[in-house]
Amino acid sequence: MNASDRTPADLLRSALAADPARPLVTFYDDATGERVELSVATFANWVAKTANLLQGELSAAPGDRLALLLPAHWQTAVWLLAASSVGVVVEVGGDPADADLVVAGPETLEAGLACSGERIALSLAPLGRRFPAPPAGYADYAVEVPSQGDRFAPFVPVDPEAPALVVDGREHSGAQLVAQARVDAAALGLAPGSRLLSGLGFDSWEGLSTGLYAPLAAGGSVVLCRNLDRLAPDALEKRVESERVTGTAL
């Protein structure tokens, strides 16, 4: 990857320039049987649309705080990179009452109502389906995002030294996040083309790093697994083989 990359959005731009067709995120939900594979280009398109939604429809600006109340999921990864593109600070599991906007899933809708700002709900259903009806107090992400532009340009350049992520009670700037992701990638033995399977949640730095940032920083990809405890050991072995996994974080 480009040594000059200083934000997660920079890492994604470099990945897109290097090989847009290669897989970046392969997602499994072993509670529903869902499997989704996103190339760098497809993932970047989702990020651009979501960043345009953030900056445009939701009027988010650099420094605004977003309470992210979502599990490990490919759409969660999209929101993390979209926020980085705009300069919005993501607080993983943050208090919605203290946030400028909230992004919630089916299990956190009630908690998210404490946010007095914009509220976005994700069904997390297979194929990114919308809710049968938008949850009260929320806009449905699956309804709002398709019409957004496929290219994104921030109104204000993102400062790599500004806060970008809060997790485990610790604040990271974009530059710190990228630097730590590179350290983690080296510790995990990741290199361009590596394929890391992660069954960890996104409620810790370790889970976020193995499930997104470290593979992205290394020029690799991630097989992100939700509800992996429902998968039999022999089925996990088959997945590792079929997905050409080179390392695991369980």
C-alpha positions as CSV (number, residue, x, y, z in Angstrom):
1,M,0.0,0.0,0.0
2,N,1.0,3.6,-0.3
3,A,3.3,4.7,2.5
4,S,1.8,8.2,2.3
5,D,-1.7,7.0,3.3
6,R,-2.7,8.6,6.6
7,T,-6.4,7.9,7.0
8,P,-8.5,4.8,6.5
9,A,-10.0,6.5,3.5
10,D,-6.5,6.9,2.0
11,L,-6.0,3.2,2.4
12,L,-9.1,2.4,0.5
13,R,-8.2,4.8,-2.3
14,S,-4.9,3.1,-2.7
15,A,-6.5,-0.3,-2.7
16,L,-8.9,0.9,-5.4
17,A,-6.0,2.3,-7.5
18,A,-4.0,-0.9,-7.1
19,D,-6.6,-3.6,-7.9
20,P,-10.2,-2.7,-7.9
21,A,-11.4,-6.2,-8.9
22,R,-9.9,-8.2,-6.1
23,P,-12.0,-9.3,-3.1
24,L,-11.8,-7.0,0.0
25,V,-14.6,-8.1,2.3
26,T,-16.3,-11.5,2.3
27,F,-19.0,-11.7,4.9
28,Y,-20.7,-14.7,6.5
29,D,-23.6,-14.7,8.9
30,D,-23.9,-18.2,10.3
31,A,-27.3,-17.4,11.8
32,T,-28.9,-16.7,8.5
33,G,-26.6,-18.5,6.0
34,E,-25.8,-15.3,4.3
35,R,-22.6,-14.9,2.3
36,V,-21.6,-11.7,0.5
37,E,-18.4,-10.9,-1.3
38,L,-17.4,-7.3,-2.1
39,S,-14.6,-6.4,-4.3
40,V,-12.5,-3.3,-3.6
41,A,-14.5,-1.4,-6.3
42,T,-17.9,-2.5,-4.9
43,F,-17.0,-1.8,-1.3
44,A,-15.6,1.6,-2.3
45,N,-18.9,2.4,-4.2
46,W,-20.9,1.6,-1.0
47,V,-18.5,3.9,1.0
48,A,-18.8,6.7,-1.5
49,K,-22.6,6.5,-1.4
50,T,-22.7,6.4,2.4
51,A,-20.2,9.3,2.7
52,N,-22.4,11.3,0.3
53,L,-25.4,10.5,2.5
54,L,-23.5,11.6,5.6
55,Q,-22.2,14.8,4.2
56,G,-25.3,15.7,2.2
57,E,-28.6,14.5,3.5
58,L,-27.4,14.2,7.1
59,S,-25.3,17.4,7.0
60,A,-22.5,15.8,8.9
61,A,-19.2,17.7,9.2
62,P,-15.6,17.0,10.4
63,G,-15.6,16.5,14.1
64,D,-19.2,15.5,14.5
65,R,-19.7,12.4,16.6
66,L,-21.4,9.3,15.3
67,A,-22.5,6.6,17.8
68,L,-22.1,3.3,15.9
69,L,-24.4,0.7,17.4
70,L,-23.8,-2.1,14.9
71,P,-22.2,-5.6,15.2
72,A,-19.4,-7.0,13.0
73,H,-21.0,-6.8,9.5
74,W,-19.9,-5.7,6.1
75,Q,-22.2,-2.7,6.3
76,T,-20.6,-1.6,9.6
77,A,-17.2,-1.7,7.7
78,V,-18.8,0.6,5.1
79,W,-19.9,3.1,7.7
80,L,-16.4,3.1,9.3
81,L,-14.8,4.1,6.0
82,A,-17.5,6.5,5.1
83,A,-17.1,8.4,8.3
84,S,-13.3,8.5,7.7
85,S,-14.0,10.0,4.3
86,V,-16.0,12.8,5.8
87,G,-14.0,13.3,9.0
88,V,-16.8,12.2,11.3
89,V,-15.6,10.7,14.6
90,V,-17.0,7.2,15.1
91,E,-17.7,6.1,18.7
92,V,-18.1,2.4,18.6
93,G,-20.9,1.6,21.0
94,G,-21.0,5.2,22.0
95,D,-23.7,6.9,24.0
96,P,-26.3,8.1,21.6
97,A,-27.4,10.9,23.9
98,D,-23.9,12.5,23.5
99,A,-23.7,11.9,19.7
100,D,-24.6,14.2,16.8
101,L,-26.0,11.2,14.9
102,V,-26.6,7.5,15.5
103,V,-26.4,4.4,13.3
104,A,-28.3,1.5,14.8
105,G,-29.3,-2.1,13.9
106,P,-32.4,-4.1,14.8
107,E,-31.1,-4.8,18.3
108,T,-30.1,-1.3,19.2
109,L,-33.0,0.8,17.8
110,E,-34.5,1.7,21.2
111,A,-31.1,2.8,22.6
112,G,-30.5,4.9,19.6
113,L,-33.6,7.0,20.2
114,A,-31.6,8.9,22.9
115,C,-29.8,10.7,20.1
116,S,-31.4,14.1,19.4
117,G,-29.7,14.3,16.0
118,E,-30.1,12.3,12.8
119,R,-30.8,8.6,13.2
120,I,-30.2,5.9,10.6
121,A,-31.4,2.3,10.9
122,L,-30.0,-0.8,9.2
123,S,-32.0,-4.0,8.9
124,L,-28.8,-6.0,8.5
125,A,-30.9,-8.4,6.5
126,P,-29.4,-10.5,3.7
127,L,-28.8,-8.5,0.5
128,G,-29.0,-5.2,2.4
129,R,-32.8,-5.3,2.4
130,R,-34.9,-2.5,3.8
131,F,-37.2,-2.7,6.8
132,P,-40.8,-3.5,5.9
133,A,-41.5,0.0,7.3
134,P,-38.9,2.4,8.6
135,P,-38.5,2.1,12.4
136,A,-40.1,5.0,14.3
137,G,-37.7,7.9,14.6
138,Y,-35.3,6.6,12.0
139,A,-34.5,6.8,8.3
140,D,-33.9,3.5,6.6
141,Y,-30.4,3.2,5.3
142,A,-31.5,0.8,2.5
143,V,-34.0,3.4,1.3
144,E,-31.7,6.5,1.5
145,V,-28.4,5.2,0.2
146,P,-29.1,3.9,-3.3
147,S,-29.8,7.3,-4.8
148,Q,-26.6,8.8,-3.5
149,G,-23.7,9.6,-5.8
150,D,-21.1,7.0,-6.8
151,R,-18.2,9.5,-6.3
152,F,-17.3,11.3,-3.2
153,A,-15.3,14.5,-2.5
154,P,-15.3,16.0,1.0
155,F,-16.4,19.6,1.4
156,V,-13.5,20.0,3.8
157,P,-10.2,18.1,3.6
158,V,-9.9,15.5,6.4
159,D,-7.2,16.2,8.9
160,P,-5.2,13.0,9.6
161,E,-4.3,14.2,13.1
162,A,-8.0,14.9,14.1
163,P,-9.9,12.3,16.1
164,A,-11.4,9.5,13.9
165,L,-12.3,6.6,16.1
166,V,-13.2,5.9,19.7
167,V,-13.2,2.3,20.9
168,D,-12.3,0.6,24.2
169,G,-12.4,4.1,25.7
170,R,-9.5,5.2,23.6
171,E,-9.5,7.9,20.9
172,H,-7.5,7.4,17.7
173,S,-6.7,9.9,15.1
174,G,-6.8,8.8,11.5
175,A,-3.0,8.7,11.3
176,Q,-2.7,6.7,14.6
177,L,-5.3,4.3,13.3
178,V,-3.4,3.7,10.1
179,A,-0.1,3.3,11.9
180,Q,-1.5,0.8,14.4
181,A,-3.2,-1.1,11.6
182,R,0.1,-1.5,9.9
183,V,1.7,-2.7,13.1
184,D,-1.1,-5.2,13.6
185,A,-0.8,-6.4,10.0
186,A,2.9,-7.1,10.4
187,A,2.2,-8.9,13.7
188,L,-0.4,-11.1,12.0
189,G,1.9,-11.8,9.1
190,L,-0.3,-10.1,6.6
191,A,1.0,-9.1,3.1
192,P,-0.6,-8.2,-0.2
193,G,-2.9,-11.0,-1.2
194,S,-3.3,-12.3,2.4
195,R,-6.7,-13.5,3.4
196,L,-7.6,-13.2,7.1
197,L,-10.6,-14.9,8.6
198,S,-12.0,-13.0,11.6
199,G,-14.7,-14.1,14.0
200,L,-14.2,-11.3,16.4
201,G,-16.8,-8.6,17.2
202,F,-16.3,-5.0,16.3
203,D,-16.6,-3.8,19.9
204,S,-12.9,-3.8,20.5
205,W,-9.8,-2.5,18.6
206,E,-8.6,-6.1,18.1
207,G,-11.9,-7.0,16.3
208,L,-11.9,-3.8,14.2
209,S,-8.3,-4.3,13.2
210,T,-8.5,-7.9,12.3
211,G,-12.0,-7.5,10.7
212,L,-11.1,-4.5,8.5
213,Y,-8.2,-2.2,9.2
214,A,-5.2,-4.5,9.2
215,P,-6.1,-6.5,6.1
216,L,-6.8,-3.1,4.3
217,A,-3.5,-1.7,5.4
218,A,-1.6,-4.8,4.2
219,G,-3.3,-5.0,0.8
220,G,-5.1,-8.1,1.8
221,S,-8.7,-9.1,2.4
222,V,-10.9,-10.3,5.2
223,V,-13.4,-13.1,5.6
224,L,-15.6,-11.6,8.3
225,C,-17.8,-14.1,10.1
226,R,-20.7,-13.2,12.4
227,N,-22.3,-15.8,14.7
228,L,-19.3,-18.1,14.0
229,D,-20.2,-20.1,17.2
230,R,-23.1,-21.6,15.2
231,L,-20.7,-23.2,12.7
232,A,-19.4,-26.7,13.3
233,P,-15.6,-27.1,13.6
234,D,-15.4,-29.3,10.4
235,A,-17.5,-26.6,8.5
236,L,-15.0,-24.0,9.7
237,E,-12.2,-26.0,8.3
238,K,-13.9,-26.3,5.0
239,R,-14.5,-22.5,4.9
240,V,-10.9,-21.9,5.6
241,E,-10.0,-24.1,2.7
242,S,-12.7,-22.9,0.2
243,E,-12.0,-19.2,0.9
244,R,-8.2,-19.7,0.6
245,V,-7.7,-18.3,4.1
246,T,-4.1,-17.6,5.1
247,G,-4.7,-16.7,8.8
248,T,-7.4,-16.6,11.4
249,A,-8.4,-14.4,14.3
250,L,-11.0,-16.3,16.4
